[in-house]
Amino acid sequence: MERQRERERLREAVVWWESEYGRITEEELAEAEAERQEIERRHAERERRAESSGVRATAAGGGP
């Protein structure tokens, strides 16, 4: 149920964004996806480093 609400809020945000700034191009979408993947890669790497050192990374900054 919560995921459905999140998707609906995202749809509303996209509709607003496109009404203000125009449709997102394929190039912009590809750039955003590459950035998202890089963020996820960095996050996973931070988690691996924290686990190997015995320190749990925090959501706010990656460590104590």
Order of alpha helices (4+ residues) and beta strands (2+ residues): alpha-alpha
